[in-house]
């Protein structure tokens, strides 16, 4: 199923057409999913009128929901085919988890802020995202009892992928995270886990809140 709500569907269509298709988002599954997920339900009431604009929005002190294009770019970079188990660190309001729920078999989100974790779980329940599991905790520790994962993604920056997350990624799996490259600089980095170590590729400059 790829239709959650018809409400504000025209805005989502415009978002996909002008923010994603007009750039470099080509994965048809990602494009269909971004057309389906109601981003406005995941942002505070005061920001809902701006939900489909091309920029991040505040969720609370030190927290944001990412720019729609960045969400689409990250979803595309993960290269999901539908059967994967995915771990998201810094799941925030749950929007990326909702997107991933239509691209993967099972999604696990960890959020440090208890209020955000609770609200995101309610939003996801409202959308009947039964394949998404949210818990409040330290994302750097991962979710060992549910691993190994086919993909691990961070919606927060770190100097490197925390070792527990690397250990919970299966061989051949993908890790995607904003890496701190120096003062004022972050790159979105894709790492593929191999028997010999990590194959690493820098994808584009980004700006995310830090992993806490």
C-alpha positions, 0 to 999 in steps of 0.5 A, spaced: 500 500 500 502 506 498 497 511 499 496 513 507 492 519 506 489 523 500 490 530 504 495 535 501 496 530 496 497 535 491 503 538 495 506 532 496 506 531 488 509 538 487 514 537 492 516 530 489 516 533 482 520 540 483 524 538 489 526 531 487 525 529 480 528 536 478 534 534 481 537 527 482 532 522 485 530 517 480 528 511 484 521 510 482 520 506 489 523 512 493 519 517 489 512 513 490 513 513 497 515 520 498 508 522 494 505 517 499 507 519 506 504 525 509 510 529 512 505 534 515 503 529 520 510 529 523 511 536 524 508 541 530 502 544 528 505 551 528 509 548 522 504 544 518 503 550 513 511 549 511 511 541 511 512 541 504 517 546 503 524 545 501 528 546 508 528 542 515 523 544 520 524 545 528 521 539 532 524 542 539 530 544 542 536 542 538 531 537 534 529 538 526 526 534 521 530 534 515 529 537 508 525 533 504 530 532 498 535 530 503 530 524 506 529 522 499 537 522 497 538 518 503 532 513 502 535 512 495 542 511 497 540 505 501 538 502 495 533 498 499 529 492 495 523 491 500 526 485 504 531 489 508 531 490 516 533 497 517 536 501 523 535 508 524 539 512 529 536 519 531 529 517 529 526 524 531 519 525 529 518 518 525 518 521 518 524 517 515 521 511 519 515 512 515 518 513 509 523 506 510 516 502 512 514 502 505 521 501 502 524 495 507 521 489 511 522 492 518 524 498 521 527 499 528 528 507 530 532 509 536 531 516 539 534 519 545 529 524 546 523 521 550 518 526 548 519 525 541 520 517 541 513 517 544 510 522 539 513 518 533 510 512 535 503 515 536 504 518 529 506 511 526 501 507 529 496 512 526 498 511 519 498 503 521 506 502 520 506 495 523 513 494 521 516 500 525 519 499 532 521 505 536 524 505 542 527 511 547 535 510 548 542 511 546 543 510 539 550 509 539 549 502 542 544 500 537 539 495 538 543 488 538 537 483 540 534 485 533 540 485 529 544 484 524 541 489 520 541 490 512 542 497 513 544 502 518 542 510 517 544 515 522 539 522 522 545 525 526 552 526 525 558 523 528 566 523 527 565 515 525 560 510 525 559 507 532 563 501 533 556 497 536 552 499 530 558 497 525 558 490 529 550 490 528 551 491 520 551 484 516 556 483 511 554 486 505 550 491 508 550 499 508 551 504 513 549 511 511 551 517 516 553 524 516 560 524 518 564 530 521 569 532 516 572 538 520 570 544 523 563 546 520 563 541 515 559 534 514 559 529 508 553 524 508 558 518 507 556 511 505 559 505 507 559 498 505 561 492 510 565 487 507 570 481 509 576 486 508 573 492 512 569 498 509 568 501 502 567 508 503 564 513 499 562 521 500 556 523 497 554 530 498 555 535 504 550 536 509 548 539 516 545 535 521 545 535 529 550 531 532 549 524 535 548 525 543 
